[in-house]
Structure formats: structure tokens, C-alpha cells
Amino acid sequence: MRHQNISCFRIPLTLFLFLHAGIAFASPAARLYDAGLRALSHGEQEKARTSLEKAVSLDASLADAHCVLGLIYSGMAEFDTAADAFRRATAADADYIEAYCELGDVLLIRLGQTDEAIHVLQKAVELDANHARARTLLGIAYFRDNRTDAALIELQHAVTLNPTSHTAHYTLGLVHLQKEEWTSAIAAFKNLLEMNPFHAKAHFSLGTTYRRIGKIAAAQDALKRFETLAIEEEQLTHLKRYARQEPANAQVWYQLGRHHLKRQNWGEALQALERYVTLAPEETRGYEALGFLHFQRQNYWQAMAMYQAVIQRKPNVATYRNSLAGVYVMLAQYPEAIEQYQTAIGLKPSEPRFYLNLSKAYRLAGADAEAEKARQEYERLMSHSQ
């Protein structure tokens, strides 16, 4: 069974290379530590684990090595072992705030040891009062311990320090909900949903809040959205399992990629769709989906390559030409864009939007007369369609 890659861990690998300048890299322990980091950079979890365990057995003062080991153990769901490693990291370096945060996270989220988590996270906040993650975790811990006023203080501070923290906003909303501060709870959940409209629990909690204050229609809308997202999440879970069980099944990877696209999980979508086109290189839909993904991420050169691959396989589909033209526009390659829009119109002359897009491309190219002609044709087609 493959364990999660180091890229999934919260602390960047490069952080551990520079935290402690006093490490003597010529020593056997330091060489093993360095070998462990290099193994992790190549996704070799077991090799990294072995090297780092040997390193700390030779030199228990290597706080970074203990902390990286804790991340590895946590990624392998060995949470008690992870907690011990993080404790050793803090023993080796009493000011190691990231180790305190990781320890608090494991104790709180994975092991349910709230009292010890609070003690550890309080130490982290003492070390850095403006550490957003430490404040967030401490707020969650206080909330779970029914210390809502203390939780409120920590989470308000956390969202001030990091306004994009989904976890802080969501837990802050729950605190306001428990305190029956309806307006503040609604605001917190709405702030989160503006950042992440696919946060199912936020929709559920927002619906619950609306229902508590008698706004039944708004509650029903929020709860309906929650149900839709919950179904999608279940489907996504099944697809992930099928992909692990049947890694050569191209259809599974395509469906997984489409689900991730729908939820704007760009990295996961990219991996799934790239796997799909590897398994089904002659199918155009994989390249089309990748083209859309890259366009949304403003990776226009990659999007161009994907749409060109689609057109190479199906040159007579007008929408593909239109999509490629849109990429050329974003790259300021207006003659190429105009050519592709004209081709799209030749393939489907009754589609109004092609003329509108062509008009915009002409305008950007400085061909105002041609732009006006294309715009007039767009208006004529639109009037006939009404």
C-alpha cells in the first residue's frame, strides 16, 4: 500500500533544510538526515523513514529529523508514533513552533486528546502570538472543550491573521452558532462559501442557522445544496477507490477527473486526466478537459497544446476551433485566433457566439471595420433566434 506523498504534508520540505544552521552535515547522523530528505523529495517514504530513524538514533538532538519523522508517521496513519516523534522534536528544541503545531494537530484531530492538545498549542501561541495555524488549532481545541468564549477569541484572531483559512472561518461559524449569535454565524459561513462554494458542511451549518431563525426558504436552499455536495463527495470517494483497485481503467480516471474539475480541485483533476490520456491517447475528451483546466488556471500554452491535440484528432468540430481561438486571444496571437474563429464559423455558420468572438478578436487586432461586420452578423443571427 502506497502512503501519501510528502507534498501532502503541511510543512514544506525546504523548511527543514534551513531551520537549524548548527547541524554539522559532515556527521553520520546529518548525512542520514540529508539522505532522508532526498528520499522524501522522490516520494520514497519507507527509505526516508529508515534513514531518519537511523539519524535520530545516532543524534537525538536533530529536532528537524524528529519532526519530519512525525510527518511520515502521520501520513502512514501511525498517529501515536507521530505524536511521540513531535514530542521528541520539542524536547530537542523547546522553541520549535512547527513541531508544537504538528503535535497539537495530531493530539486534537487524530487522537482526541483535547487537554494535552490545549497545553501544547498554548505553548505554540506563547512562542508566536501571531501564528495563524496555532491560533486556529487552539480555537478548535477550546471549542471541543466547550470553552466557547476562549474559542471565539482565538478564532477571531486566526481569521484576522489568515483571512483565507477555511478551517478558522468554519469553526468560528460553529462557535457563533453555539452561542446563538445568528447574524455572526451566517456571516462566517457565507465568508467561507465565498472562498469555497463546495464546502458541504458550511452549507449544512448555514441551513441549520437559517432554520433556527425561521428563514425556512433560505434554510431549504442551503440544505439542498449540502445534500447535492454530499452525494458528489460520496461519488468521488467511490471513484478514488475504483481508481486504486483498477488503475488501468481509463473510464474511471476520466470520471474522477471530471468530478475534480467540477469541484475546482485543479491538482487532483490534472493528475486524473493526465492518467486518462495516457491510457486512452486517441480519445479527444481527455485533451478537451485538460484544455479547459489549463485555460481556467491561465496556463495558456498548455491549453493551446491540449486543444491542438483535440483538433488533430477531430478537425471538423466547431467548438474545438472556438476554444483554441480563445487561447490564442489570451496569448495575444490575434491572427491565429481570427483564423480559428473563421474556421469555426465555416463549420457552423449558424452559431452567433462565434461571430461575437470573432468581432472581439478583430477589435483587439485593430481591424475595426471587420470587427463591426462580425458584430452585425452576430446581432442578425440573435434577432432571428428570438
TORKENU-814803 format. One record per residue (C-alpha): residue number from 1; x, y, z. Coordinates in nm, 3 decimals. Each point is the difference from the previous one (the first is absolute). Layout:
BEGIN
 roro    east   north      up
  NUM       X       Y       Z
...
This chain:
BEGIN
 roro    east   north      up
    1   0.000   0.000   0.000
    2   0.139   0.335  -0.101
    3  -0.014   0.274   0.257
    4  -0.061   0.365  -0.071
    5   0.277   0.197  -0.163
    6   0.200   0.253   0.198
    7  -0.163   0.276  -0.211
    8  -0.320  -0.065   0.198
    9   0.168   0.100   0.323
   10  -0.060   0.350   0.129
   11   0.363   0.097   0.067
   12   0.198   0.057  -0.321
   13   0.297  -0.229  -0.039
   14   0.238   0.292  -0.056
   15  -0.088   0.138   0.344
   16   0.190  -0.282   0.164
   17   0.313   0.072  -0.199
   18   0.046   0.342   0.155
   19  -0.155   0.004   0.345
   20   0.311  -0.091   0.194
   21   0.326   0.130  -0.140
   22   0.195  -0.171   0.278
   23  -0.037  -0.353  -0.142
   24   0.340  -0.139  -0.089
   25  -0.068  -0.159  -0.338
   26   0.329  -0.185   0.007
   27  -0.117  -0.222   0.287
   28  -0.150  -0.345  -0.067
   29  -0.334   0.105   0.152
   30  -0.016   0.312  -0.215
   31   0.081  -0.198  -0.313
   32  -0.283  -0.241   0.081
   33  -0.231   0.293   0.060
   34   0.091   0.150  -0.336
   35  -0.051  -0.339  -0.168
   36  -0.344  -0.023   0.158
   37  -0.100   0.338  -0.137
   38   0.122  -0.093  -0.346
   39  -0.198  -0.324   0.014
   40  -0.312   0.192   0.096
   41   0.051   0.238  -0.292
   42  -0.025  -0.307  -0.226
   43  -0.307  -0.138   0.179
   44   0.193  -0.288   0.160
   45  -0.174  -0.003   0.336
   46   0.136  -0.326   0.140
   47   0.358   0.082  -0.098
   48  -0.033   0.343   0.157
   49  -0.144  -0.147   0.317
   50   0.288  -0.245   0.035
   51   0.264   0.269  -0.053
   52  -0.158   0.245   0.241
   53  -0.053  -0.261   0.271
   54   0.368  -0.087  -0.023
   55   0.089   0.369   0.013
   56  -0.189   0.067   0.324
   57   0.132  -0.319   0.155
   58   0.350   0.142  -0.051
   59  -0.084   0.357   0.099
   60  -0.320   0.063   0.198
   61   0.057   0.377  -0.020
   62  -0.104   0.013  -0.369
   63  -0.334   0.171   0.057
   64  -0.073   0.031  -0.371
   65   0.051  -0.371  -0.055
   66  -0.245  -0.083   0.280
   67  -0.255   0.239  -0.150
   68   0.032  -0.143  -0.352
   69  -0.037  -0.348   0.147
   70  -0.316   0.116   0.172
   71  -0.139   0.113  -0.334
   72   0.088  -0.333  -0.157
   73  -0.163  -0.196   0.283
   74  -0.309   0.219  -0.021
   75  -0.021  -0.057  -0.375
   76   0.009  -0.373   0.069
   77  -0.281   0.036   0.258
   78   0.236  -0.094   0.287
   79  -0.126   0.285   0.213
   80   0.129  -0.106   0.343
   81   0.346  -0.046  -0.148
   82  -0.030   0.335  -0.174
   83  -0.091   0.173   0.325
   84   0.307  -0.152   0.169
   85   0.222   0.125  -0.283
   86  -0.138   0.353   0.027
   87   0.051  -0.010   0.378
   88   0.364  -0.096  -0.057
   89   0.033   0.290  -0.243
   90  -0.122   0.245   0.265
   91   0.229  -0.160   0.258
   92   0.294   0.051  -0.235
   93  -0.099   0.359  -0.072
   94  -0.232   0.165   0.253
   95  -0.072   0.289  -0.241
   96  -0.098  -0.216  -0.298
   97  -0.345   0.146  -0.066
   98  -0.081  -0.215  -0.306
   99   0.063  -0.315   0.203
  100  -0.241   0.126   0.268
  101  -0.263   0.068  -0.268
  102   0.041  -0.344  -0.155
  103  -0.017  -0.163   0.344
  104  -0.311   0.199   0.088
  105  -0.161  -0.094  -0.330
  106   0.059  -0.373   0.048
  107  -0.113   0.006   0.363
  108  -0.313   0.198  -0.078
  109  -0.115  -0.126  -0.339
  110   0.133  -0.355  -0.012
  111   0.022  -0.116   0.361
  112  -0.273   0.205   0.166
  113   0.226   0.096   0.290
  114  -0.140   0.351   0.041
  115   0.153   0.089   0.337
  116   0.356  -0.077  -0.107
  117  -0.061   0.168  -0.336
  118  -0.106   0.320   0.176
  119   0.315  -0.001   0.213
  120   0.222  -0.053  -0.307
  121  -0.176   0.262  -0.212
  122   0.009   0.256   0.279
  123   0.377  -0.044  -0.004
  124   0.001   0.060  -0.377
  125  -0.197   0.323   0.043
  126   0.240   0.109   0.275
  127   0.285  -0.045  -0.247
  128  -0.177   0.197  -0.275
  129  -0.319   0.187   0.080
  130  -0.057   0.065  -0.371
  131   0.026  -0.358  -0.121
  132  -0.330  -0.048  -0.183
  133   0.001  -0.379  -0.001
  134   0.081  -0.024   0.370
  135  -0.285   0.242   0.077
  136  -0.239  -0.198  -0.220
  137   0.084  -0.334   0.159
  138  -0.021   0.146   0.349
  139  -0.339   0.147  -0.084
  140  -0.122  -0.340  -0.119
  141   0.134  -0.161   0.317
  142  -0.178   0.253   0.222
  143  -0.322  -0.051  -0.197
  144   0.019  -0.376   0.048
  145   0.058   0.061   0.370
  146  -0.318   0.215   0.010
  147   0.202   0.314   0.075
  148  -0.184   0.203  -0.260
  149   0.108   0.346   0.113
  150   0.366  -0.100  -0.011
  151  -0.056  -0.170  -0.334
  152  -0.161   0.315  -0.139
  153   0.302   0.213   0.093
  154   0.247  -0.240  -0.159
  155  -0.198  -0.049  -0.322
  156  -0.069   0.370  -0.050
  157   0.372   0.060   0.036
  158   0.070  -0.286  -0.240
  159  -0.223   0.133  -0.280
  160   0.158   0.343   0.043
  161   0.344  -0.153  -0.041
  162  -0.107  -0.227  -0.287
  163  -0.325   0.114  -0.166
  164   0.013  -0.293  -0.246
  165  -0.002  -0.276   0.263
  166  -0.303  -0.218  -0.071
  167   0.037  -0.188   0.328
  168   0.010   0.318   0.208
  169  -0.305   0.151  -0.168
  170  -0.201  -0.322   0.028
  171   0.079  -0.058   0.367
  172  -0.064   0.367   0.075
  173  -0.344  -0.042  -0.155
  174  -0.064  -0.304   0.220
  175   0.100   0.197   0.310
  176  -0.242   0.281  -0.089
  177  -0.269  -0.260  -0.071
  178   0.048  -0.161   0.341
  179  -0.013   0.343   0.163
  180  -0.322   0.073  -0.196
  181   0.164   0.298  -0.167
  182  -0.192  -0.058  -0.320
  183   0.112   0.298  -0.206
  184   0.366  -0.063   0.073
  185  -0.036  -0.371  -0.072
  186  -0.162   0.070  -0.337
  187   0.274   0.248  -0.087
  188   0.275  -0.250   0.086
  189  -0.155  -0.278  -0.209
  190  -0.064   0.235  -0.291
  191   0.358   0.125   0.011
  192   0.119  -0.358  -0.023
  193  -0.236  -0.086  -0.285
  194   0.120   0.299  -0.198
  195   0.348  -0.152   0.017
  196  -0.112  -0.360  -0.040
  197  -0.353  -0.053  -0.135
  198   0.053  -0.377   0.021
  199   0.035  -0.013   0.380
  200  -0.290  -0.236   0.074
  201   0.009   0.040   0.379
  202  -0.018   0.378  -0.031
  203  -0.319  -0.030  -0.206
  204  -0.147  -0.235   0.260
  205   0.090   0.230   0.289
  206  -0.129   0.304  -0.187
  207  -0.328  -0.181  -0.063
  208  -0.020  -0.094   0.367
  209   0.054   0.363   0.101
  210  -0.268   0.126  -0.238
  211  -0.243  -0.260   0.131
  212   0.066   0.105   0.359
  213  -0.105   0.358  -0.080
  214  -0.302  -0.100  -0.207
  215   0.135   0.071  -0.349
  216  -0.137  -0.325  -0.139
  217   0.046   0.069  -0.373
  218   0.364   0.100   0.046
  219   0.053  -0.302   0.226
  220  -0.145  -0.235  -0.261
  221   0.223   0.143  -0.272
  222   0.313  -0.042   0.211
  223  -0.093  -0.351   0.112
  224  -0.085  -0.104  -0.356
  225   0.344   0.117  -0.110
  226   0.153  -0.197   0.286
  227  -0.180  -0.316  -0.113
  228   0.124   0.047  -0.357
  229   0.359   0.049   0.112
  230  -0.021  -0.294   0.241
  231  -0.108  -0.226  -0.287
  232   0.283   0.132  -0.217
  233   0.252  -0.061   0.279
  234  -0.125  -0.357   0.036
  235   0.036  -0.053  -0.375
  236   0.349   0.145   0.015
  237   0.093  -0.238   0.282
  238  -0.123  -0.298  -0.204
  239   0.189   0.114  -0.309
  240   0.321   0.039   0.198
  241  -0.040  -0.352   0.131
  242  -0.069  -0.139  -0.349
  243   0.306   0.183  -0.134
  244   0.215  -0.170   0.265
  245  -0.156  -0.339  -0.071
  246   0.001   0.032  -0.381
  247   0.288   0.234  -0.092
  248  -0.013  -0.107  -0.367
  249  -0.369   0.092  -0.037
  250   0.006   0.317  -0.211
  251  -0.369   0.075   0.051
  252   0.043   0.019   0.376
  253   0.280   0.254  -0.032
  254  -0.206   0.213  -0.237
  255  -0.300   0.004   0.232
  256   0.227   0.076   0.295
  257   0.156   0.287  -0.190
  258  -0.339   0.142  -0.096
  259  -0.120  -0.012   0.361
  260   0.313   0.182   0.116
  261  -0.047   0.257  -0.277
  262  -0.355   0.064   0.112
  263   0.121   0.067   0.353
  264   0.298   0.205  -0.121
  265   0.250  -0.242   0.152
  266   0.249   0.095  -0.269
  267   0.298  -0.205   0.111
  268  -0.197  -0.321   0.045
  269  -0.183   0.058  -0.328
  270   0.329   0.048  -0.183
  271   0.143  -0.326   0.134
  272  -0.312  -0.200  -0.083
  273  -0.042   0.141  -0.351
  274   0.367  -0.042  -0.085
  275  -0.030  -0.363   0.105
  276  -0.308  -0.030  -0.222
  277   0.169   0.134  -0.315
  278   0.292  -0.233   0.065
  279  -0.239  -0.295   0.006
  280  -0.223   0.127  -0.284
  281   0.222   0.220  -0.221
  282  -0.240   0.000  -0.297
  283  -0.302   0.122   0.196
  284  -0.055   0.373  -0.043
  285  -0.200   0.064   0.317
  286   0.304  -0.033   0.223
  287   0.192   0.267  -0.192
  288  -0.310   0.219  -0.008
  289  -0.039  -0.022   0.378
  290   0.369   0.071   0.051
  291  -0.027   0.297  -0.233
  292  -0.286   0.139   0.207
  293   0.196  -0.060   0.323
  294   0.311   0.175  -0.125
  295  -0.206   0.288  -0.137
  296  -0.169   0.047   0.338
  297   0.341  -0.001   0.168
  298   0.133   0.250  -0.258
  299   0.254  -0.252  -0.127
  300  -0.067   0.109  -0.356
  301   0.291  -0.172  -0.172
  302  -0.100  -0.332   0.150
  303  -0.364   0.066  -0.091
  304   0.106   0.071  -0.358
  305   0.185  -0.331  -0.020
  306  -0.304  -0.189   0.128
  307  -0.247   0.163  -0.242
  308   0.242  -0.056  -0.287
  309   0.008  -0.368   0.096
  310  -0.380  -0.006  -0.009
  311  -0.016   0.165  -0.342
  312   0.263  -0.234  -0.137
  313  -0.235  -0.287   0.080
  314  -0.329   0.175  -0.085
  315   0.068   0.294  -0.232
  316  -0.363   0.063  -0.097
  317  -0.153   0.081   0.339
  318  -0.078   0.371   0.017
  319   0.004   0.030   0.380
  320   0.357  -0.131   0.015
  321   0.109   0.268  -0.247
  322  -0.177   0.262   0.209
  323   0.177  -0.119   0.315
  324   0.342   0.009  -0.166
  325  -0.074   0.349  -0.131
  326  -0.079   0.112   0.355
  327   0.344  -0.116   0.110
  328   0.164   0.190  -0.284
  329  -0.184   0.313   0.110
  330   0.139  -0.035   0.353
  331   0.349  -0.039  -0.149
  332  -0.057   0.314  -0.213
  333   0.044  -0.208  -0.315
  334  -0.286   0.170  -0.176
  335   0.057  -0.113  -0.362
  336   0.001  -0.364   0.117
  337  -0.314   0.065   0.206
  338  -0.179   0.159  -0.295
  339   0.091  -0.295  -0.220
  340  -0.143  -0.248   0.251
  341  -0.321   0.201   0.050
  342  -0.046   0.017  -0.377
  343   0.048  -0.375  -0.022
  344  -0.257  -0.051   0.276
  345  -0.246   0.221  -0.191
  346   0.064  -0.197  -0.317
  347  -0.081  -0.321   0.185
  348  -0.307   0.142   0.176
  349  -0.111   0.332  -0.154
  350  -0.323   0.015   0.201
  351   0.172   0.039   0.340
  352  -0.025   0.367   0.112
  353   0.271  -0.011   0.267
  354   0.267  -0.085  -0.257
  355  -0.065   0.332  -0.173
  356   0.005   0.188   0.330
  357   0.333  -0.160   0.089
  358   0.135   0.076  -0.346
  359  -0.108   0.362   0.038
  360   0.195   0.028   0.327
  361   0.310  -0.155  -0.158
  362  -0.017   0.242  -0.293
  363  -0.039   0.290   0.242
  364   0.305  -0.107   0.198
  365   0.195  -0.035  -0.325
  366  -0.093   0.357  -0.097
  367  -0.226  -0.104  -0.290
  368  -0.301   0.208   0.098
  369  -0.187  -0.029  -0.330
  370   0.016  -0.380   0.001
  371  -0.095   0.002   0.370
  372  -0.312   0.201  -0.076
  373  -0.104  -0.235  -0.282
  374   0.036  -0.303   0.227
  375  -0.195   0.176   0.276
  376  -0.284   0.084  -0.240
  377  -0.021  -0.362  -0.111
  378  -0.015  -0.104   0.364
  379  -0.290   0.241   0.060
  380  -0.181  -0.123  -0.312
  381   0.022  -0.364   0.110
  382  -0.109   0.088   0.351
  383  -0.306   0.190  -0.128
  384  -0.104  -0.297  -0.212
  385   0.035  -0.239   0.291
  386  -0.240   0.198   0.219
